Amino acid sequence: MVSNDLGAVRQSIAPPSCPPSVIARGVMRRKITRLEEALDCSFFTLEHAFVLSMMLDNIDHYTAQIAVLDEKIAVLCEPYER
């Protein structure tokens, strides 16, 4: 359940030397220059990639939990809908 923006970031983790112009999709294509600046890999190490990957996994986990809660709330609200 990863948005397009997070998907582009996740793809950039594995090959840090891969330019954003290759991996950017959708809305991110308009931001290639800013992405290139943000992903300047002169200081981005494998340790950074590891931590970023963990953070993105957490976002995926919480996004899935929010979807489950949304479904539960919808079921609980059914009796009050007209």
DSSP file (Angstrom, degrees, kcal/mol; ACC not computed):
  #  RESIDUE AA STRUCTURE BP1 BP2  ACC     N-H-->O    O-->H-N    N-H-->O    O-->H-N    TCO  KAPPA ALPHA  PHI   PSI    X-CA   Y-CA   Z-CA
    1    1 A M              0   0    0      0, 0.0     2,-0.4     0, 0.0    62,-0.0   0.000 360.0 360.0 360.0  49.0    0.0    0.0    0.0
    2    2 A V        -     0   0    0      1,-0.0    54,-0.0     4,-0.0    58,-0.0  -0.785 360.0-126.7 -97.4 131.1    2.8    2.4   -0.9
    3    3 A S     >  -     0   0    0     -2,-0.4     4,-2.6     1,-0.1     5,-0.2  -0.266  29.7-105.0 -68.5 164.8    1.9    5.6   -2.7
    4    4 A N  H  > S+     0   0    0      1,-0.2     4,-2.0     2,-0.2    21,-0.2   0.890 121.4  52.9 -57.3 -40.6    3.7    6.5   -5.9
    5    5 A D  H  > S+     0   0    0      1,-0.2     4,-1.6     2,-0.2    -1,-0.2   0.933 112.6  42.4 -63.5 -46.6    5.8    9.1   -4.1
    6    6 A L  H  > S+     0   0    0      1,-0.2     4,-3.0     2,-0.2    -1,-0.2   0.848 109.9  59.0 -68.6 -33.1    7.0    6.6   -1.5
    7    7 A G  H  X S+     0   0    0     -4,-2.6     4,-2.2     1,-0.2    -1,-0.2   0.902 105.2  49.3 -61.9 -40.2    7.4    3.9   -4.1
    8    8 A A  H  X S+     0   0    0     -4,-2.0     4,-1.4     2,-0.2    -1,-0.2   0.900 112.7  47.5 -65.5 -40.1    9.9    6.2   -5.9
    9    9 A V  H  X S+     0   0    0     -4,-1.6     4,-0.7     2,-0.2    -2,-0.2   0.932 111.0  50.9 -65.7 -44.6   11.8    6.8   -2.7
   10   10 A R  H >X S+     0   0    0     -4,-3.0     3,-1.0     1,-0.2     4,-0.8   0.896 109.3  51.2 -61.0 -40.0   11.8    3.0   -1.9
   11   11 A Q  H 3< S+     0   0    0     -4,-2.2     3,-0.3     1,-0.2    -1,-0.2   0.833 105.1  56.9 -66.0 -31.2   13.2    2.2   -5.3
   12   12 A S  H 3< S+     0   0    0     -4,-1.4    -1,-0.2     1,-0.2     6,-0.2   0.639  93.6  70.8 -76.3 -11.8   16.0    4.8   -4.9
   13   13 A I  H << S+     0   0    0     -3,-1.0    -1,-0.2    -4,-0.7    -2,-0.2   0.940  93.8  51.8 -69.3 -47.2   17.2    3.1   -1.7
   14   14 A A  S  < S+     0   0    0     -4,-0.8    -2,-0.2     1,-0.3    -1,-0.1   0.957 120.0  29.4 -60.7 -56.9   18.6    0.0   -3.4
   15   15 A P    >   -     0   0    0      0, 0.0     3,-2.5     0, 0.0    -1,-0.3  -0.761  69.2-175.9-104.6  90.7   20.8    1.6   -6.0
   16   16 A P  T 3  S+     0   0    0      0, 0.0    25,-0.2     0, 0.0    -2,-0.1   0.728  83.0  57.7 -58.4 -20.7   21.8    5.0   -4.4
   17   17 A S  T 3  S+     0   0    0     -3,-0.1    -5,-0.0     2,-0.1    -3,-0.0   0.534  78.3 110.0 -87.0  -4.5   23.6    6.0   -7.6
   18   18 A C  S <  S-     0   0    0     -3,-2.5     5,-0.1    -6,-0.2    -4,-0.0  -0.581  73.8-123.1 -72.7 122.4   20.5    5.6   -9.8
   19   19 A P    >>  -     0   0    0      0, 0.0     3,-2.0     0, 0.0     4,-1.1  -0.359  10.6-124.2 -69.8 145.3   19.4    9.1  -10.8
   20   20 A P  H 3> S+     0   0    0      0, 0.0     4,-3.2     0, 0.0    13,-0.1   0.785 108.2  69.9 -57.6 -27.6   15.8   10.2   -9.9
   21   21 A S  H 34 S+     0   0    0      1,-0.2    11,-0.1     2,-0.2    12,-0.0   0.754 102.4  45.5 -63.6 -21.2   15.2   10.9  -13.6
   22   22 A V  H <4 S+     0   0    0     -3,-2.0    -1,-0.2     1,-0.1    -4,-0.0   0.846 124.1  29.9 -85.9 -38.3   15.2    7.1  -14.1
   23   23 A I  H  < S+     0   0    0     -4,-1.1    -2,-0.2    -5,-0.1   -12,-0.1   0.679  90.1 107.9 -99.6 -19.1   13.0    6.2  -11.1
   24   24 A A     <  +     0   0    0     -4,-3.2     2,-0.3    -5,-0.2   -19,-0.1  -0.362  44.8 178.2 -67.0 136.5   10.7    9.2  -10.7
   25   25 A R    >   -     0   0    0    -21,-0.2     3,-1.6    -2,-0.1     4,-0.2  -0.927  43.4 -13.6-133.6 158.3    7.1    8.5  -11.7
   26   26 A G  G >  S+     0   0    0     -2,-0.3     3,-1.5     1,-0.3     4,-0.4  -0.222 129.9   2.0  58.7-130.9    3.9   10.5  -11.7
   27   27 A V  G >  S+     0   0    0      1,-0.3     3,-1.1     2,-0.2     4,-0.3   0.797 126.0  66.7 -60.2 -31.8    3.9   13.7   -9.7
   28   28 A M  G X  S+     0   0    0     -3,-1.6     3,-1.4     1,-0.2    -1,-0.3   0.723  82.7  75.0 -67.0 -20.9    7.6   13.2   -8.7
   29   29 A R  G X  S+     0   0    0     -3,-1.5     3,-1.1     1,-0.3    -1,-0.2   0.863  92.5  54.7 -59.7 -34.4    8.7   13.7  -12.4
   30   30 A R  G <  S+     0   0    0     -3,-1.1    -1,-0.3    -4,-0.4     3,-0.2   0.667 107.2  52.0 -71.5 -14.7    8.1   17.4  -11.9
   31   31 A K  G <>  +     0   0    0     -3,-1.4     4,-2.9    -4,-0.3    -1,-0.2   0.076  68.7 121.4-110.0  23.1   10.4   17.5   -8.9
   32   32 A I  H <> S+     0   0    0     -3,-1.1     4,-2.8     1,-0.2     5,-0.2   0.895  75.5  50.1 -57.3 -44.4   13.4   15.8  -10.5
   33   33 A T  H  > S+     0   0    0     -3,-0.2     4,-1.9     1,-0.2    -1,-0.2   0.933 114.0  44.7 -61.1 -45.4   15.8   18.7   -9.8
   34   34 A R  H  > S+     0   0    0      1,-0.2     4,-2.6     2,-0.2    -1,-0.2   0.879 112.9  52.2 -66.4 -36.8   14.7   18.9   -6.2
   35   35 A L  H  X S+     0   0    0     -4,-2.9     4,-2.8     2,-0.2    -2,-0.2   0.913 107.0  52.4 -63.9 -42.3   14.9   15.1   -5.9
   36   36 A E  H  < S+     0   0    0     -4,-2.8    -1,-0.2    -5,-0.2    -2,-0.2   0.898 112.0  46.0 -61.9 -39.6   18.5   15.1   -7.3
   37   37 A E  H >< S+     0   0    0     -4,-1.9     3,-1.2    -5,-0.2    -1,-0.2   0.926 115.1  46.7 -66.3 -44.4   19.5   17.7   -4.7
   38   38 A A  H 3< S+     0   0    0     -4,-2.6    -2,-0.2     1,-0.3    -1,-0.2   0.840 114.8  46.6 -67.6 -33.5   17.8   15.8   -1.9
   39   39 A L  T 3< S+     0   0    0     -4,-2.8     2,-0.5    -5,-0.2    -1,-0.3   0.049  71.4 150.8-100.5  26.2   19.2   12.4   -2.9
   40   40 A D    X   -     0   0    0     -3,-1.2     3,-0.9     1,-0.2     4,-0.2  -0.453  34.4-157.5 -58.1 110.3   22.8   13.7   -3.4
   41   41 A C  T 3   +     0   0    0     -2,-0.5    -1,-0.2     1,-0.2   -24,-0.0   0.283  66.2 102.1 -84.5  11.4   24.5   10.4   -2.5
   42   42 A S  T 3  S+     0   0    0      1,-0.2    -1,-0.2     3,-0.0    -2,-0.1   0.756 102.9  20.7 -66.2 -20.2   27.8   11.9   -1.5
   43   43 A F  S <  S+     0   0    0     -3,-0.9     2,-0.8     2,-0.1    -1,-0.2   0.388  97.8 106.6-124.2   0.6   26.8   11.4    2.1
   44   44 A F        -     0   0    0     -4,-0.2     2,-0.1    -5,-0.1    -3,-0.0  -0.741  51.6-175.6 -87.8 109.2   24.0    8.7    1.7
   45   45 A T     >  -     0   0    0     -2,-0.8     4,-2.1     1,-0.1     5,-0.1  -0.415  42.9-101.2 -99.7 174.0   25.4    5.5    3.0
   46   46 A L  H  > S+     0   0    0      1,-0.2     4,-2.3     2,-0.2     5,-0.1   0.824 124.0  57.9 -62.7 -30.8   24.1    1.9    3.1
   47   47 A E  H  > S+     0   0    0      2,-0.2     4,-2.3     1,-0.2    -1,-0.2   0.907 105.3  49.4 -65.6 -41.1   23.3    2.5    6.8
   48   48 A H  H  > S+     0   0    0      1,-0.2     4,-2.8     2,-0.2     5,-0.2   0.927 110.6  50.8 -60.8 -43.9   21.2    5.5    5.8
   49   49 A A  H  X S+     0   0    0     -4,-2.1     4,-2.4     1,-0.2    -2,-0.2   0.892 109.0  51.7 -61.2 -40.1   19.4    3.3    3.2
   50   50 A F  H  X S+     0   0    0     -4,-2.3     4,-2.0     2,-0.2    -1,-0.2   0.937 112.6  44.0 -62.4 -47.7   18.8    0.6    5.9
   51   51 A V  H  X S+     0   0    0     -4,-2.3     4,-2.2     1,-0.2    -2,-0.2   0.908 113.5  51.1 -66.0 -41.6   17.2    3.1    8.3
   52   52 A L  H  X S+     0   0    0     -4,-2.8     4,-2.4     1,-0.2    -1,-0.2   0.896 108.2  52.7 -62.2 -39.8   15.2    4.7    5.6
   53   53 A S  H  X S+     0   0    0     -4,-2.4     4,-2.1    -5,-0.2    -1,-0.2   0.905 108.8  49.9 -61.7 -41.8   13.9    1.2    4.5
   54   54 A M  H  X S+     0   0    0     -4,-2.0     4,-2.0     2,-0.2    -2,-0.2   0.904 110.2  50.7 -62.8 -40.9   12.8    0.5    8.1
   55   55 A M  H  X S+     0   0    0     -4,-2.2     4,-2.1     1,-0.2    -2,-0.2   0.909 109.9  49.1 -64.7 -41.8   11.0    3.9    8.2
   56   56 A L  H  X S+     0   0    0     -4,-2.4     4,-2.3     1,-0.2    -1,-0.2   0.867 108.1  54.7 -66.1 -35.4    9.2    3.1    5.0
   57   57 A D  H  X S+     0   0    0     -4,-2.1     4,-2.3     2,-0.2    -1,-0.2   0.900 107.4  51.0 -62.0 -40.1    8.2   -0.3    6.3
   58   58 A N  H  X S+     0   0    0     -4,-2.0     4,-2.8     2,-0.2     5,-0.3   0.910 108.2  51.3 -63.1 -42.2    6.7    1.4    9.3
   59   59 A I  H  X S+     0   0    0     -4,-2.1     4,-2.4     1,-0.2    -2,-0.2   0.922 110.4  49.2 -60.8 -43.4    4.7    3.8    7.1
   60   60 A D  H  X S+     0   0    0     -4,-2.3     4,-2.1     2,-0.2    -1,-0.2   0.913 111.4  50.1 -60.6 -42.6    3.4    0.8    5.1
   61   61 A H  H  X S+     0   0    0     -4,-2.3     4,-2.2     1,-0.2    -2,-0.2   0.941 113.2  44.2 -61.9 -49.1    2.4   -1.0    8.4
   62   62 A Y  H  X S+     0   0    0     -4,-2.8     4,-2.5     1,-0.2    -1,-0.2   0.854 110.4  55.5 -67.6 -33.9    0.6    2.1    9.8
   63   63 A T  H  X S+     0   0    0     -4,-2.4     4,-1.8    -5,-0.3    -1,-0.2   0.912 109.0  47.8 -62.6 -41.7   -1.1    2.7    6.5
   64   64 A A  H  X S+     0   0    0     -4,-2.1     4,-1.9     2,-0.2    -2,-0.2   0.902 111.1  50.7 -65.2 -41.1   -2.5   -0.9    6.6
   65   65 A Q  H  X S+     0   0    0     -4,-2.2     4,-2.5     1,-0.2    -2,-0.2   0.895 107.8  53.0 -64.3 -39.3   -3.6   -0.5   10.2
   66   66 A I  H  X S+     0   0    0     -4,-2.5     4,-2.7     1,-0.2    -1,-0.2   0.896 107.1  52.6 -62.2 -39.9   -5.5    2.8    9.2
   67   67 A A  H  X S+     0   0    0     -4,-1.8     4,-2.0     2,-0.2    -1,-0.2   0.909 109.6  48.5 -62.6 -41.9   -7.3    0.9    6.4
   68   68 A V  H  X S+     0   0    0     -4,-1.9     4,-2.2     2,-0.2    -2,-0.2   0.921 112.4  48.5 -64.0 -43.7   -8.4   -1.8    8.9
   69   69 A L  H  X S+     0   0    0     -4,-2.5     4,-2.9     1,-0.2     5,-0.2   0.897 108.1  54.8 -63.6 -40.3   -9.6    0.9   11.4
   70   70 A D  H  X S+     0   0    0     -4,-2.7     4,-2.2     1,-0.2    -1,-0.2   0.914 109.4  47.7 -58.4 -43.1  -11.5    2.7    8.6
   71   71 A E  H  X S+     0   0    0     -4,-2.0     4,-2.0     2,-0.2    -2,-0.2   0.921 112.4  48.6 -63.9 -44.0  -13.3   -0.5    7.7
   72   72 A K  H  X S+     0   0    0     -4,-2.2     4,-2.5     1,-0.2    -2,-0.2   0.914 111.3  49.8 -63.4 -43.5  -14.2   -1.1   11.4
   73   73 A I  H  X S+     0   0    0     -4,-2.9     4,-1.8     1,-0.2    -1,-0.2   0.902 108.7  53.0 -62.7 -40.9  -15.4    2.4   11.9
   74   74 A A  H  X S+     0   0    0     -4,-2.2     4,-0.9    -5,-0.2    -1,-0.2   0.906 110.5  47.5 -61.1 -41.6  -17.6    2.1    8.7
   75   75 A V  H >< S+     0   0    0     -4,-2.0     3,-0.7     1,-0.2    -2,-0.2   0.918 112.1  49.4 -65.3 -43.6  -19.2   -1.1   10.1
   76   76 A L  H 3< S+     0   0    0     -4,-2.5    -1,-0.2     1,-0.2    -2,-0.2   0.783 110.6  51.2 -67.7 -26.4  -19.8    0.5   13.5
   77   77 A C  H >X S+     0   0    0     -4,-1.8     3,-1.6     1,-0.2     4,-0.6   0.638  84.4  90.5 -84.5 -15.3  -21.4    3.6   11.9
   78   78 A E  G X< S+     0   0    0     -4,-0.9     3,-1.4    -3,-0.7    -1,-0.2   0.869  81.2  55.7 -52.2 -44.2  -23.8    1.6    9.8
   79   79 A P  G 34 S+     0   0    0      0, 0.0    -1,-0.3     0, 0.0    -2,-0.1   0.766 108.4  50.1 -62.4 -21.2  -26.6    1.6   12.4
   80   80 A Y  G <4 S+     0   0    0     -3,-1.6     2,-0.2    -4,-0.2    -2,-0.2   0.484  88.5  99.1 -96.4  -3.6  -26.5    5.4   12.5
   81   81 A E    <<        0   0    0     -3,-1.4    -3,-0.0    -4,-0.6     0, 0.0  -0.582 360.0 360.0 -82.3 147.1  -26.7    6.0    8.8
   82   82 A R              0   0    0     -2,-0.2    -1,-0.1     0, 0.0    -4,-0.0   0.408 360.0 360.0-106.4 360.0  -30.1    6.9    7.3
